[in-house]
Amino acid sequence: MEGINLESVKNNVVIELPLTKRQWFAGMALQGFCSNRDYLISANESAKKIGKTLAELISEVCYEHADAMIFASQKEGTNAQ
């Protein structure tokens, strides 16, 4: 898998509001992960082992957490989407 071209991302970002709950949950997970230095070090090592960049791995993990939050809320009847 090819790495993300950050210059391309920086120059072409359009934020569409409102965010979906999935996007919001993923963003909150990203904020938490990025605030934890030990997690970032460990995740970077894991990413290298599986041939991904740290950004790719964390992005995937954040959306996995978001999906889990939505699933849990639907299970409990709060219906977050």
Buried (B, 14 or more C-beta within 10 A) or exposed (E): EEEEEEEEEEEEEEEEEEEEBBBBBBEBBBEEBEEEEEBBEEBBEEBEEEEBBBBBBBBEBBBEBBEEBBEEBEEEEEEBE
